[in-house]
């Protein structure tokens, strides 16, 4: 009976050690991802401080295959301490909604995109959304998170519309 108790204690102790290792690794991964994002935001802010002109890393046509939507982003410029770039969107024939809009966008250091523009009927539109890019200096994929928390994946297609 005493041997079974020792064996049981060893199994429980090994399980606790495994859980501790998994928790430590998860915390380390979370910290590293947060630090990487903070460094990227710092690089973008430093770029705008050192170069008050254009920031064109996100310039181009981005396409969401699932929703058949494309957005076109122009270079961001710093004017009166506000970054602005041209923004337009359109849906394709497979889309479940039919809309298009154009206007201006801004991205702050928290990867929040604010879009202000007009839809195809001339109605004023203003919305904000969270975005995430895997590499802010040379992005090829952009995840847009809407107000419901749903994600859309946009793939960079080309530098300028044809």
Order of alpha helices (4+ residues) and beta strands (2+ residues): alpha-beta-beta-beta-beta-beta-beta-beta-beta-beta-beta
